[in-house]
Amino acid sequence: MKVSVLLGERLKHVSDESQIESQVLMTKGGYMKPVASGIYSLLPPAQRISRKIQRIIREEMDRIDGQEVLFPVVMPASLWQSSGRYTSIGSEMVRFEDRGGNKMVLGMTHEEAAVHMADHIAKSYTQYPFMIYQLQTKFRDEPRARGGLIRVREFTMKDAYSFHTSQEDLEKYYERAYEAYVRIFKRVGAKNVIAVKSDSGMMGGSVSHEFMLLTDVGEDTLVICPDCGYSANMEVAECITKNAETSPAPLTKVATPNAKTIEEVCAFLGKKPEDTAKAVVYAYNDTDEYIVVFVRGDTEVNETKLRNYLKREVHPAAAIREDSGIVPGFIGGVGLTDKVDVVVDRSLEGLHDLVTGANEEGYHYTGFDFARDYGRKFVYVDVAKARAGGICPVCGKPHLTVSKGIEVGNIFQLGDKYTKSMGMTYLDKDNTEKHPIMGCYGIGVGRLMASVCQESRDEYGPVWPMSIAPWQVEVCDLRVTDDKVRARSEQLVSDLERMGVEVLYDDREVRPGSMFADADLFGVPVRVVVSQKTEERGVVEVSTRDKKIKMEFAADEAAEKTAALVKELLAAYEI
């Protein structure tokens, strides 16, 4: 490919300074063009990278006995109504009517389509287990599109679905899929990817893992123990607190005028936040009835864990109705109205001398003990956020760290959530009908490409791994108007392509500085420079984009030695 005819242009600057690094570099480098919010066209460099990532994914899915299929982008609403997700999923899913008045949806995921395909095909236990996968365009009306290809609305995704006759068989296959994902991320050159326990969300199921690329620009918060390797998404990470031993104290009402926040109350009473019971008010989405959550004053409520515990959707209560019996700023465990549900976090267990609101304007209690003074039945549950320096739930050491990450893949044990709701059965060996058990496994191709760029870059451009680079070698002709230099460059390109090397040839009549700046944006792993000076000395200059290698090859050996270098660099990604 000649740069002179390559579609797209390289830019010196981008207009939006708020973009993250990978978005800036891929915009400047002519990889993508925005069409609408979260919707992009991919130009040739990005499409070449995408195809290589897809090839690696296909190879690893085939390696674990996957069978590639293709589901439709548009599906009838009835398919999603049968699973119950047509109403449970909100505005992220696009719903419309076709010209015949039939309700339809755009696919944002394809569990329903997978069950529909497998139903009536796999009717006997002898046909199990099996896995089907696809690489398909999906659309999710994401309200917070950002970061270029990191968070989009339209995207290419590999989604796979396995079907099993037992939980044990699913778990065995789940482990195979887990290892396949580890290989995929190594092969594409994603260096800092870890697997964390996660919340299943709209997918359902009891066990799930997310594969996270650690980066400061990630939207997900990860809790990690450097001592034992425990890792989890903040949404599901356990919060373990160690409470200091306190002696019971008398329950005493005290006036706290103008002190509503934890900070104000602590300052007024001379207490620490960990000596208080903080009340946070939520409301059910469907009824708008209130839930009061009590946590230790120095912790925060984890809303995902709260929703999972309640098994209902909730939202923070923006305003409290006067008839609710809730007194904002003075909410406590004594005298709280029965009209609200109450959740007590386990961070408060064993504390006998807490400060809590008195449910009366201008007053708090000291000496409060939930076990003694609350007066209603309750259980301590884990609904608080884990935090840096917290206690690891596995090894017990107080060394938890909190990091940011980008989700580049996920795997779920779905159980029979979809097969049961959609009525899919098979005939088991005992001649009874049973519902298959499912797993699902997803990777976003564009997001993975952008994540690798975010991780492998410098201030000048991407540093693409050899395994997914748009081209393997770039030949820079610094004097295309010189017949000898041009002939050397063209011969080198021809020889390399004959040896199976993918070559980008910069044949433009531009200044060397401009050519090298564009080469940095292309991020091609190996760069070969041909100039008047190198031609006079009978050599070519060879360097790698990561600046680890810089050498000269004799001109008549350059193609063979460059091809050998490509092969050596590529071998680092083979597993």
C-alpha positions in Angstrom: 0.0 0.0 0.0 1.3 3.4 -1.0 0.7 6.3 1.4 0.1 8.6 -1.6 -3.1 6.8 -2.4 -4.1 5.7 1.1 -7.6 7.0 2.1 -7.5 9.5 5.0 -5.2 12.2 6.2 -3.0 12.7 9.2 -3.7 15.7 11.4 -1.4 17.9 13.5 -4.1 18.8 16.0 -7.6 17.8 17.1 -10.3 20.3 18.1 -11.5 18.6 21.2 -8.9 18.8 23.9 -11.0 16.7 26.3 -10.5 13.5 24.3 -8.5 10.7 25.9 -5.1 9.8 24.4 -6.1 6.9 22.2 -9.0 8.9 20.8 -6.7 11.8 19.9 -4.1 9.6 18.3 -6.6 7.5 16.3 -8.3 10.7 15.1 -5.0 12.4 14.2 -3.8 9.2 12.5 -6.8 8.9 10.2 -8.1 5.7 11.7 -11.8 6.7 12.2 -14.3 9.4 11.3 -17.2 10.3 13.5 -20.7 9.9 11.9 -22.8 10.7 15.0 -22.4 10.5 18.8 -20.8 7.1 19.5 -21.0 6.0 15.8 -17.8 5.9 13.6 -16.7 4.9 10.2 -13.4 3.0 10.2 -10.7 4.0 7.7 -8.3 1.4 6.2 -5.7 1.4 9.0 -8.3 0.7 11.7 -10.2 -1.8 9.5 -6.9 -3.8 9.0 -6.3 -3.9 12.7 -10.0 -4.9 13.3 -9.7 -7.8 10.8 -6.5 -9.1 12.6 -8.1 -8.9 16.0 -11.1 -10.8 14.6 -8.8 -13.4 13.0 -7.2 -14.1 16.4 -10.6 -14.3 18.1 -11.9 -16.7 15.5 -8.8 -18.9 15.9 -9.2 -19.1 19.7 -12.9 -19.7 19.5 -12.4 -22.5 17.0 -9.7 -23.8 19.3 -12.3 -24.4 22.1 -14.7 -26.1 19.6 -16.7 -23.0 18.8 -18.9 -23.0 15.6 -19.3 -19.7 13.9 -22.8 -18.5 13.0 -24.4 -15.2 12.2 -27.5 -13.8 13.9 -29.7 -11.0 12.5 -29.2 -7.4 13.6 -33.0 -6.8 13.6 -35.2 -9.2 15.6 -38.9 -9.4 16.4 -39.9 -8.0 19.7 -41.6 -11.3 20.5 -38.2 -13.0 20.9 -37.3 -10.5 23.6 -40.7 -10.6 25.1 -40.4 -14.4 25.6 -37.2 -13.8 27.7 -38.7 -10.9 29.6 -36.0 -8.5 28.6 -38.2 -6.5 26.2 -39.6 -4.6 29.2 -36.7 -5.0 31.7 -34.2 -3.3 29.5 -34.6 0.5 29.3 -34.0 3.0 26.5 -30.6 1.5 25.6 -32.4 -0.9 23.4 -33.8 0.6 20.1 -37.4 -0.5 19.5 -39.4 0.3 16.3 -42.2 -1.0 14.1 -41.6 -2.2 10.6 -43.9 -1.2 7.7 -46.3 -4.0 8.7 -46.7 -2.7 12.2 -44.7 -5.5 13.7 -42.7 -4.5 16.8 -38.9 -5.0 16.2 -35.7 -4.4 18.1 -32.1 -3.7 17.1 -29.8 -6.3 18.6 -27.6 -5.1 21.5 -26.8 -8.6 22.5 -28.0 -12.0 21.1 -28.8 -14.5 23.9 -32.4 -14.7 22.7 -31.3 -15.2 19.1 -28.9 -18.0 20.2 -31.6 -19.8 22.1 -33.9 -19.4 19.1 -31.3 -20.9 16.8 -30.5 -23.8 19.1 -34.1 -24.6 20.0 -35.5 -27.6 18.0 -32.0 -28.3 16.7 -30.4 -29.7 19.8 -33.2 -31.9 21.1 -31.2 -34.8 22.6 -28.5 -34.9 25.4 -26.3 -36.6 22.8 -26.0 -33.3 21.0 -24.5 -31.5 24.0 -22.3 -29.6 24.8 -21.8 -27.1 22.0 -20.8 -23.5 21.5 -21.9 -21.1 18.8 -20.3 -17.7 18.2 -20.5 -14.8 15.9 -18.8 -11.5 15.0 -21.6 -9.1 14.4 -22.6 -5.4 14.5 -24.7 -4.4 17.5 -26.3 -1.2 18.6 -26.8 0.0 22.1 -28.2 3.5 22.6 -25.5 4.3 25.1 -26.3 7.6 26.9 -22.6 8.4 27.7 -20.7 7.7 24.5 -17.0 8.8 25.0 -13.4 8.0 24.4 -13.7 7.3 20.6 -14.1 3.6 20.2 -13.9 3.0 24.0 -17.6 3.6 24.6 -19.8 3.7 21.5 -23.3 3.1 20.4 -22.7 1.0 17.3 -19.9 -1.7 17.6 -18.6 -4.9 16.3 -18.6 -7.7 18.9 -17.7 -11.3 19.2 -20.4 -13.0 21.3 -20.4 -16.7 22.0 -23.0 -18.9 23.7 -22.4 -22.4 25.1 -25.1 -25.0 25.9 -24.7 -27.7 28.5 -26.7 -30.5 30.3 -25.2 -29.8 33.7 -23.6 -27.1 35.8 -20.5 -29.1 36.1 -20.1 -29.3 32.4 -20.7 -25.5 32.1 -18.0 -24.9 34.7 -15.5 -27.0 32.8 -16.2 -25.1 29.6 -16.2 -21.8 31.4 -12.6 -22.5 32.4 -11.7 -23.3 28.8 -13.3 -20.0 27.7 -11.4 -18.2 30.4 -8.1 -19.6 29.2 -9.0 -18.7 25.6 -9.6 -15.1 26.6 -6.2 -15.0 28.3 -4.6 -16.2 25.1 -6.6 -13.7 23.0 -5.4 -10.7 25.0 -1.8 -11.9 25.0 -1.9 -12.4 21.3 -3.3 -9.0 20.5 -0.6 -7.4 22.7 -2.8 -6.2 25.6 -0.2 -6.3 28.4 -2.0 -5.2 31.5 -5.3 -7.2 31.4 -6.6 -8.9 34.5 -9.7 -10.9 35.2 -12.0 -9.6 37.9 -15.2 -10.9 39.5 -18.1 -8.8 38.2 -21.8 -8.1 38.4 -23.9 -10.0 35.8 -26.2 -7.0 35.3 -28.8 -7.4 32.5 -27.2 -10.6 31.4 -28.2 -12.5 34.5 -26.5 -15.6 35.9 -24.6 -16.3 39.1 -20.9 -16.2 38.1 -19.2 -13.7 35.8 -15.8 -12.3 35.1 -14.7 -9.2 33.3 -11.3 -8.8 31.7 -10.0 -5.4 32.4 -7.2 -3.5 30.9 -5.7 -1.4 33.7 -5.5 2.3 32.8 -6.2 5.6 34.5 -8.8 6.6 31.8 -10.9 3.5 32.5 -14.5 3.9 33.7 -14.6 0.8 35.8 -13.2 0.8 39.3 -11.3 -2.3 40.3 -10.4 -3.6 43.8 -7.2 -5.6 43.8 -5.1 -7.3 46.5 -1.4 -7.2 45.6 -0.7 -9.9 48.2 -2.9 -12.8 47.1 -4.2 -11.7 43.7 -7.8 -11.2 44.7 -9.6 -8.9 42.2 -13.1 -7.7 41.7 -15.1 -5.0 40.1 -16.1 -2.4 42.7 -19.7 -3.3 41.9 -19.3 -6.7 43.6 -16.2 -6.3 45.8 -16.7 -7.2 49.4 -16.3 -4.5 52.0 -14.8 -5.8 55.2 -14.3 -3.3 58.0 -12.6 -3.9 61.4 -14.4 -2.1 64.1 -12.6 -1.0 67.3 -14.0 -2.5 70.5 -16.4 -0.1 72.2 -18.3 -0.4 75.4 -22.1 0.0 75.6 -23.1 3.6 76.4 -26.5 5.0 77.4 -28.7 6.2 74.6 -28.7 10.0 74.9 -30.5 12.6 72.8 -28.4 15.7 72.2 -29.2 18.9 70.4 -27.2 19.4 67.2 -28.4 22.7 65.8 -27.4 23.3 62.2 -25.4 20.1 62.1 -26.7 17.7 59.3 -23.8 16.2 57.5 -21.4 13.6 58.9 -18.6 16.2 58.9 -20.8 18.8 60.7 -22.0 16.4 63.4 -18.6 15.0 64.0 -17.1 18.4 64.4 -19.9 19.5 66.8 -19.8 16.3 69.0 -16.0 15.7 68.8 -16.5 12.3 67.1 -14.9 10.5 64.2 -16.9 9.4 61.1 -16.3 5.8 61.9 -18.3 6.4 65.2 -21.4 7.4 63.3 -24.2 5.6 61.4 -24.7 7.4 58.1 -28.2 7.2 56.6 -28.6 7.3 52.8 -32.1 7.4 51.3 -33.1 5.6 48.1 -36.4 4.9 46.3 -37.7 2.0 44.4 -38.0 2.7 40.7 -41.4 1.1 40.3 -43.2 2.4 43.4 -41.1 5.4 44.5 -41.3 4.1 48.1 -38.3 4.8 50.3 -35.4 2.6 51.5 -33.0 4.0 54.2 -29.5 2.4 54.1 -27.3 2.7 57.2 -23.6 2.4 56.7 -20.6 3.4 58.9 -20.0 7.1 58.5 -16.6 6.7 56.7 -18.0 4.3 54.0 -20.2 4.7 51.0 -23.2 2.8 49.7 -22.5 0.4 46.8 -25.7 0.8 44.7 -25.1 -2.3 42.6 -24.8 -4.5 45.8 -27.9 -2.8 47.2 -29.9 -3.6 44.0 -28.7 -7.1 44.0 -29.7 -7.5 47.7 -33.1 -6.0 47.3 -33.6 -7.7 43.9 -35.2 -4.5 42.7 -34.1 -1.4 40.8 -33.6 1.7 43.0 -32.3 5.3 42.6 -31.1 7.9 45.1 -34.0 9.9 46.5 -33.5 13.4 45.1 -36.2 14.9 47.4 -38.0 13.5 50.4 -41.8 13.8 50.7 -43.0 15.5 53.8 -45.5 12.7 54.6 -42.7 10.1 54.6 -41.7 10.6 58.2 -38.1 10.9 57.1 -36.3 14.0 58.5 -33.4 14.8 56.1 -30.1 15.4 57.9 -31.4 13.8 61.1 -32.3 10.2 60.0 -31.6 7.6 62.6 -32.4 4.1 63.9 -34.7 5.2 66.7 -38.2 6.3 65.9 -37.9 5.8 62.1 -41.3 5.3 60.5 -42.4 1.9 59.5 -43.4 3.3 56.1 -39.8 2.8 54.8 -37.7 -0.2 54.3 -34.3 -0.3 56.1 -31.0 -2.0 55.2 -28.2 -2.1 57.7 -24.7 -2.6 56.4 -22.4 -5.0 58.2 -19.8 -2.3 58.8 -22.0 -1.3 61.8 -22.0 -4.7 63.4 -20.5 -4.8 66.9 -20.5 -1.0 67.4 -22.2 0.0 70.7 -21.7 3.7 70.9 -22.8 5.2 67.6 -24.0 8.6 66.7 -27.2 8.5 64.7 -30.0 10.9 63.8 -32.9 11.2 66.2 -35.5 11.5 63.4 -36.2 14.9 64.8 -35.1 18.3 63.4 -32.0 19.5 65.3 -31.3 16.3 67.3 -29.0 13.3 67.2 -28.5 10.3 69.5 -25.2 9.2 71.0 -24.7 5.7 72.5 -26.8 4.1 69.8 -26.5 0.3 69.3 -28.4 -1.3 66.4 -28.7 -4.7 68.1 -30.1 -3.0 71.3 -31.9 0.1 70.2 -33.2 -0.3 66.7 -36.4 -2.2 67.7 -37.1 -4.0 64.4 -35.9 -7.3 63.0 -33.0 -6.9 60.7 -29.8 -8.6 59.4 -26.4 -7.1 58.7 -25.7 -7.2 55.0 -22.8 -6.1 52.8 -23.9 -3.1 50.7 -20.9 -0.8 51.3 -18.1 0.1 48.8 -14.7 -1.5 49.2 -11.9 1.0 49.5 -8.1 1.4 49.3 -6.5 0.0 52.4 -9.5 -2.2 53.1 -9.3 -5.8 54.2 -9.0 -8.4 51.5 -11.8 -11.0 51.7 -9.4 -13.8 50.7 -6.1 -13.3 52.6 -7.4 -10.9 55.3 -4.6 -8.3 54.8 -5.6 -4.6 54.9 -3.8 -3.9 51.6 -6.5 -3.5 49.0 -5.8 -1.1 46.2 -8.3 0.6 43.9 -7.5 1.0 40.2 -9.3 2.1 37.0 -9.8 -0.2 34.0 -11.4 -0.6 30.6 -13.6 -3.7 30.2 -12.3 -5.5 27.1 -14.2 -8.8 27.5 -16.6 -10.6 29.8 -17.8 -14.1 30.4 -21.0 -15.2 32.3 -22.4 -18.4 33.6 -26.1 -17.8 32.7 -27.7 -21.0 34.0 -31.1 -21.6 32.6 -32.3 -18.0 32.7 -32.9 -17.8 29.0 -33.7 -21.4 28.0 -36.3 -21.7 30.8 -38.0 -18.4 30.1 -38.0 -19.2 26.3 -39.1 -22.8 26.7 -36.1 -24.5 25.2 -35.8 -28.1 26.3 -33.9 -31.3 25.4 -34.5 -35.0 26.1 -32.1 -36.2 28.7 -30.8 -39.8 29.0 -33.5 -40.6 31.6 -36.1 -39.7 29.0 -37.2 -36.5 30.7 -37.3 -33.0 29.3 -34.8 -30.5 30.8 -33.7 -26.9 30.1 -30.1 -26.6 28.9 -27.7 -24.5 30.9 -25.9 -21.7 29.1 -22.7 -19.6 29.3 -22.0 -16.5 27.2 -18.7 -14.8 26.3 -18.2 -11.4 24.7 -15.4 -9.2 23.3 -15.8 -5.8 21.8 -13.4 -5.6 18.8 -13.3 -1.8 18.4 -12.9 -1.2 22.1 -10.1 -3.8 22.3 -8.3 -2.0 19.4 -8.7 1.4 21.1 -7.6 -0.1 24.5 -4.4 -1.5 23.0 -3.7 2.0 21.5 -4.3 3.6 24.9 -1.8 1.2 26.5 0.8 1.0 23.7 1.6 4.6 22.6 3.9 7.5 23.1 3.3 11.2 22.7 3.7 10.9 18.9 1.3 8.0 18.1 0.3 4.4 18.6 3.0 1.7 19.0 1.0 -1.2 17.5 2.0 -4.8 18.5 3.2 -6.8 15.5 0.3 -9.2 15.8 -2.4 -6.6 15.0 -0.5 -3.7 13.4 -2.1 -2.4 10.2 1.1 -3.1 8.4 4.2 -4.9 9.6 6.9 -2.7 7.9 6.8 0.9 6.6 9.4 1.9 4.0 10.1 5.6 4.1 11.6 7.0 0.9 13.2 10.3 1.8 14.0 11.2 -1.8 11.4 9.8 -4.1 12.6 12.2 -6.9 16.0 10.4 -6.9 15.9 7.5 -9.4 18.3 5.4 -7.4 16.6 6.0 -4.0 13.2 5.3 -5.5 14.4 2.2 -7.3 15.9 0.9 -4.0 12.7 1.6 -2.1 10.5 0.0 -4.7 12.7 -3.1 -5.0 12.7 -3.5 -1.2 8.9 -3.2 -1.1 8.5 -5.8 -3.9 11.0 -8.2 -2.2 9.3 -7.9 1.2 5.8 -8.4 -0.2 7.1 -11.5 -2.1 8.2 -12.8 1.3 4.8 -12.4 2.7 5.5 -9.2 4.7 2.7 -6.5 4.8 4.3 -3.2 3.7 3.2 0.4 3.8 5.3 2.5 1.3 5.6 6.2 1.9 6.3 7.4 -1.7 5.3 11.0 -1.2 7.4 14.0 -1.9 7.3 15.5 1.6 9.8 16.7 4.1 11.4 14.0 6.2 10.0 15.5 9.4 6.5 15.3 8.1 7.0 11.8 6.8 8.3 10.6 10.2 5.5 12.3 12.0 3.0 10.4 9.9 4.9 7.2 10.4 4.6 7.7 14.1 0.8 8.0 13.7 0.7 4.8 11.6 2.5 3.0 14.5 3.9 0.3 12.2 6.3 -1.8 14.2 9.3 -1.8 11.8 10.5 1.2 9.9 13.0 1.1 7.0 14.4 4.4 5.8 16.0 4.8 2.4 17.7 8.0 1.5 20.5 9.5 -0.6 23.0 9.0 2.3 22.0 5.3 2.9 22.2 4.6 -0.8 25.7 6.1 -1.1 26.8 3.8 1.8 24.9 0.7 0.4 22.7 0.3 3.4 19.2 1.0 4.7 18.3 2.2 8.2 16.0 -0.1 10.2 14.3 0.7 13.5 11.4 -0.4 15.5 8.5 1.9 16.5 9.1 1.2 20.2 12.7 2.5 19.8 14.2 -0.7 21.2 16.0 -1.6 17.9 18.0 0.7 15.6 20.5 -0.8 13.1 21.6 -0.8 9.5 21.3 -3.6 7.0 23.3 -4.0 3.8 21.0 -3.0 1.0 21.3 -6.3 -0.8 20.3 -8.2 2.4 17.8 -5.7 3.7 14.6 -7.5 2.6 15.7 -10.9 3.9 16.9 -9.5 7.3 13.8 -7.3 7.7 11.5 -10.2 7.0 13.5 -12.2 9.6 13.0 -9.3 12.1 9.3 -9.3 11.4 9.1 -13.0 12.0 11.0 -12.7 15.3 8.8 -9.9 16.6 5.7 -11.7 15.6 6.8 -14.8 17.4 6.5 -12.9 20.7 2.7 -13.0 20.3 2.3 -16.7 19.4 1.0 -19.0 22.1 
